[in-house]
């Protein structure tokens, strides 16, 4: 029996969705076949210590996100490709930030952390 989605709908229930490869039959979403999804911020990370805060060095290309292993809470200053900068406070522990910076600035960064670039 087809599932009808009333318009306007705030969301589509999972039971009304299906997925599959191009050219193959679609598979209905159910508890046995969950909707495949990926979170860009949970993408693989590069080697530990790959990023060192610097006021001159930039990354070759912006990444999908930034993961920090923070040992001393503080601020992280990030610069972006358009020249904008933001200051983000971080707490001790693992912090996953949904930003794609081109640089972690040394000036103004007070958090002690190991930085990982999400690919």
Backbone as JSON, one array per atom type, in Angstrom:
{
  "sequence": "XXXXXXXXXXXXXXXXXXXXXXXXXXXXXXXXXXXXXXXXXXXXXXXXXXXXXXXXXXXXXXXXXXXXXXXXXXXXXXXXXXXXXXXXXXXXXXXXXXXXXXXXXXXXXXXXXXXXXXX",
  "N": [[0.84, -1.17, 0.0], [0.72, 2.16, -0.97], [2.32, 5.0, 0.56], [0.97, 8.01, 1.44], [1.97, 11.34, 1.19], [1.12, 14.17, 2.78], [0.64, 17.45, 1.6], [1.26, 20.77, 2.64], [4.13, 19.12, 3.93], [5.96, 18.62, 6.9], [7.96, 16.84, 7.04], [9.12, 13.82, 5.48], [8.0, 10.63, 6.13], [10.12, 7.88, 7.03], [9.2, 5.41, 6.1], [8.14, 6.0, 3.66], [10.17, 6.2, 1.89], [12.77, 5.14, -0.37], [15.77, 3.59, -1.6], [18.59, 3.09, -3.8], [20.99, 1.8, -6.18], [21.8, 3.4, -9.31], [20.01, 2.18, -12.01], [19.23, -0.13, -10.75], [16.82, -1.99, -8.79], [14.84, -0.23, -6.41], [15.24, -0.14, -2.84], [13.14, -0.44, -0.14], [13.0, 1.72, 2.7], [13.41, 0.49, 5.89], [13.45, -1.1, 9.18], [15.3, -3.16, 8.71], [16.65, -2.3, 6.48], [18.1, 0.42, 6.76], [18.09, 3.96, 6.06], [20.71, 4.94, 4.05], [23.21, 7.09, 5.12], [25.49, 9.81, 5.44], [27.61, 11.79, 7.4], [29.2, 14.7, 6.85], [30.94, 15.88, 8.68], [31.79, 13.76, 10.13], [33.56, 12.54, 8.58], [36.52, 10.81, 7.44], [39.59, 11.48, 9.18], [42.69, 13.32, 8.95], [46.15, 12.63, 9.64], [47.14, 12.75, 13.12], [48.03, 15.88, 14.58], [48.39, 17.19, 12.24], [47.78, 19.79, 11.73], [48.95, 22.91, 12.64], [48.49, 25.75, 14.57], [48.88, 28.86, 12.93], [49.87, 32.07, 11.82], [50.53, 32.51, 9.25], [50.81, 30.19, 7.58], [48.65, 28.27, 5.5], [46.02, 25.86, 4.8], [46.22, 23.46, 2.16], [43.82, 23.04, 0.81], [40.43, 23.84, 1.66], [38.77, 21.85, 4.12], [36.24, 19.38, 5.03], [35.51, 19.66, 7.66], [36.49, 20.13, 11.1], [38.21, 18.52, 13.63], [38.95, 18.5, 17.05], [41.17, 17.62, 19.62], [41.06, 18.58, 22.65], [43.05, 19.7, 25.24], [43.33, 21.82, 26.99], [40.88, 24.07, 27.66], [39.64, 26.81, 25.67], [39.86, 29.43, 23.22], [39.46, 29.1, 19.66], [40.71, 30.41, 16.75], [39.59, 30.77, 13.55], [40.24, 31.05, 10.05], [38.79, 31.77, 6.87], [38.32, 30.99, 3.35], [37.24, 33.27, 2.13], [38.31, 35.33, 3.51], [37.14, 35.94, 5.93], [37.07, 35.68, 9.52], [36.52, 33.72, 12.47], [35.88, 33.33, 15.97], [35.87, 30.61, 18.04], [34.75, 29.21, 20.99], [36.05, 26.43, 22.78], [35.7, 23.38, 24.61], [37.41, 21.26, 27.01], [38.28, 18.03, 25.81], [36.9, 16.05, 23.12], [36.14, 17.86, 20.28], [34.02, 18.46, 17.62], [33.87, 20.37, 14.87], [31.78, 22.05, 12.59], [33.02, 23.41, 10.4], [34.83, 24.69, 7.57], [37.7, 25.65, 7.55], [40.52, 27.54, 6.21], [42.68, 28.07, 7.6], [44.08, 27.91, 10.87], [44.42, 30.27, 13.15], [47.27, 31.46, 14.94], [47.46, 33.73, 16.52], [45.33, 34.77, 18.97], [44.25, 32.26, 19.33], [43.68, 30.33, 22.04], [43.2, 27.87, 23.1], [44.57, 24.71, 23.98], [45.35, 22.21, 21.89], [45.16, 19.25, 19.79], [44.89, 19.2, 16.38], [42.75, 18.0, 13.87], [42.12, 17.5, 10.49], [39.12, 17.03, 8.81], [38.54, 14.98, 6.1]],
  "CA": [[0.0, 0.0, 0.0], [1.57, 3.35, -1.01], [2.2, 5.98, 1.64], [0.67, 9.34, 0.92], [2.56, 12.45, 1.93], [0.25, 15.34, 2.69], [1.36, 18.68, 1.31], [2.69, 20.75, 2.91], [4.58, 18.19, 4.96], [7.16, 19.05, 7.59], [8.96, 15.81, 6.81], [8.63, 12.61, 4.82], [8.32, 9.49, 6.98], [11.07, 6.94, 6.43], [8.52, 4.32, 5.4], [7.77, 6.44, 2.32], [11.41, 6.38, 1.14], [13.51, 3.98, -0.87], [17.07, 3.96, -2.16], [19.23, 2.05, -4.6], [21.96, 2.25, -7.18], [21.23, 3.71, -10.6], [19.83, 1.0, -12.84], [18.81, -1.29, -9.97], [15.56, -1.8, -8.08], [14.93, 0.51, -5.16], [15.02, -0.89, -1.61], [12.36, 0.36, 0.79], [13.62, 1.98, 4.0], [12.75, -0.16, 7.02], [14.48, -1.41, 10.19], [16.33, -4.04, 8.14], [17.37, -1.53, 5.45], [18.04, 1.84, 7.15], [18.48, 4.94, 5.07], [22.16, 5.18, 4.12], [23.5, 8.5, 5.3], [26.84, 10.13, 5.89], [27.76, 13.11, 7.97], [30.5, 15.19, 6.39], [31.81, 16.17, 9.81], [32.31, 12.5, 10.65], [34.43, 11.97, 7.55], [37.84, 10.4, 7.91], [40.47, 12.6, 9.54], [44.08, 13.14, 8.57], [47.05, 12.22, 10.73], [47.17, 13.67, 14.26], [49.04, 16.92, 14.56], [48.59, 17.66, 10.87], [47.54, 21.23, 11.68], [49.53, 23.71, 13.71], [48.06, 27.14, 14.42], [49.88, 29.71, 12.31], [49.32, 33.29, 11.23], [50.96, 32.62, 7.86], [50.56, 28.96, 6.82], [47.26, 27.89, 5.26], [45.85, 24.5, 4.3], [46.22, 23.41, 0.7], [42.42, 23.22, 0.41], [39.54, 23.72, 2.82], [38.27, 20.49, 4.36], [34.82, 19.3, 5.37], [35.29, 19.97, 9.05], [37.66, 20.18, 11.95], [38.05, 17.82, 14.9], [40.0, 18.91, 17.97], [41.34, 16.94, 20.9], [41.41, 19.75, 23.45], [43.53, 19.41, 26.59], [43.07, 23.02, 27.78], [39.8, 24.83, 27.03], [39.97, 28.17, 25.25], [39.3, 29.86, 21.94], [40.13, 28.74, 18.41], [40.44, 31.41, 15.73], [39.65, 30.15, 12.23], [40.12, 31.92, 8.89], [38.15, 31.11, 5.75], [38.79, 31.39, 2.03], [36.77, 34.6, 1.75], [38.98, 36.3, 4.37], [36.46, 36.07, 7.21], [37.58, 34.92, 10.65], [35.61, 33.59, 13.61], [36.46, 32.82, 17.2], [34.97, 29.58, 18.59], [35.2, 28.66, 22.28], [36.0, 24.97, 22.84], [35.89, 22.8, 25.94], [38.32, 20.11, 27.05], [37.7, 16.82, 25.26], [36.83, 16.01, 21.66], [35.22, 18.85, 19.71], [33.86, 18.34, 16.18], [33.35, 21.66, 14.4], [31.29, 21.94, 11.21], [33.57, 24.52, 9.63], [35.87, 24.34, 6.61], [38.66, 26.76, 7.53], [41.76, 27.38, 5.45], [43.77, 28.38, 8.53], [43.86, 28.09, 12.31], [45.32, 31.37, 13.51], [47.99, 31.38, 16.2], [47.06, 34.9, 17.3], [43.97, 34.68, 19.47], [43.92, 30.88, 19.69], [44.16, 30.1, 23.4], [42.99, 26.46, 23.44], [45.66, 23.78, 23.7], [44.65, 21.1, 21.22], [45.68, 18.6, 18.6], [43.9, 19.49, 15.35], [42.59, 16.99, 12.82], [41.28, 17.96, 9.38], [38.22, 16.02, 8.27], [38.68, 14.97, 4.64]],
  "C": [[0.89, 1.24, 0.0], [1.29, 4.27, 0.17], [1.99, 7.34, 1.02], [1.31, 10.39, 1.81], [1.66, 13.65, 1.7], [1.09, 16.58, 2.47], [0.64, 19.83, 1.97], [3.02, 19.8, 4.05], [5.85, 18.72, 5.59], [8.3, 18.08, 7.39], [8.31, 14.67, 6.04], [8.98, 11.44, 5.73], [9.23, 8.5, 6.28], [10.38, 5.83, 5.66], [8.07, 4.71, 4.0], [8.99, 6.59, 1.41], [11.98, 5.05, 0.68], [14.82, 4.48, -1.43], [17.62, 2.81, -2.98], [20.19, 2.66, -5.59], [21.24, 2.52, -8.5], [21.17, 2.43, -11.43], [19.41, -0.25, -12.08], [17.47, -0.97, -9.3], [15.8, -1.06, -6.78], [14.62, -0.42, -3.98], [14.27, 0.02, -0.64], [13.11, 0.53, 2.11], [12.77, 1.32, 5.07], [13.82, -0.51, 8.04], [15.6, -2.32, 9.68], [17.21, -3.32, 7.14], [17.3, -0.05, 5.8], [18.53, 2.74, 6.02], [19.99, 5.17, 5.15], [22.42, 6.68, 4.19], [24.93, 8.68, 5.77], [26.85, 11.56, 6.39], [29.15, 13.6, 7.59], [31.46, 15.45, 7.55], [32.36, 14.92, 10.46], [33.2, 11.81, 9.62], [35.78, 11.62, 8.16], [38.7, 11.63, 8.22], [41.89, 12.28, 9.12], [44.89, 12.78, 9.81], [47.03, 13.23, 11.87], [48.3, 14.69, 14.14], [49.28, 17.49, 13.19], [48.44, 19.17, 10.76], [48.17, 21.88, 12.89], [49.04, 25.13, 13.53], [49.2, 28.01, 13.91], [49.18, 30.95, 11.76], [49.72, 33.45, 9.77], [50.62, 31.37, 7.03], [49.07, 28.68, 6.69], [47.22, 26.46, 4.76], [45.84, 24.56, 2.77], [44.81, 23.64, 0.16], [41.55, 23.13, 1.65], [39.02, 22.29, 2.92], [36.81, 20.54, 4.75], [34.51, 19.68, 6.81], [36.59, 19.91, 9.82], [37.35, 19.45, 13.24], [39.23, 18.19, 15.78], [39.99, 18.01, 19.19], [41.92, 17.99, 21.83], [41.84, 19.3, 24.85], [43.35, 20.6, 27.53], [42.04, 23.85, 27.02], [40.25, 26.24, 26.69], [39.28, 28.5, 23.95], [40.13, 29.33, 20.79], [39.72, 29.79, 17.38], [40.66, 30.76, 14.37], [39.48, 31.2, 11.14], [39.56, 31.1, 7.73], [38.63, 31.68, 4.43], [38.36, 32.77, 1.6], [37.38, 35.71, 2.61], [38.33, 36.5, 5.72], [37.16, 35.24, 8.28], [36.49, 34.82, 11.71], [36.39, 33.04, 14.79], [35.43, 31.85, 17.79], [35.53, 29.11, 19.92], [35.05, 27.14, 22.26], [36.29, 24.51, 24.26], [36.89, 21.66, 25.86], [37.58, 18.87, 26.55], [37.73, 16.87, 23.74], [35.77, 17.0, 21.21], [35.2, 18.64, 18.2], [33.18, 19.61, 15.7], [32.95, 21.56, 12.93], [31.76, 23.09, 10.32], [34.65, 24.0, 8.69], [36.88, 25.48, 6.52], [39.83, 26.47, 6.6], [42.97, 27.63, 6.35], [43.25, 28.4, 9.96], [44.89, 29.12, 12.73], [46.0, 31.12, 14.85], [47.58, 32.53, 17.11], [45.59, 34.77, 17.68], [43.53, 33.27, 19.84], [44.54, 30.59, 21.04], [43.97, 28.65, 23.84], [44.25, 25.66, 23.12], [45.01, 22.53, 23.13], [45.52, 20.47, 20.15], [44.58, 18.71, 17.57], [43.92, 18.42, 14.26], [41.69, 17.59, 11.74], [40.41, 16.81, 8.9], [38.3, 16.11, 6.73], [37.4, 15.29, 3.93]]
}
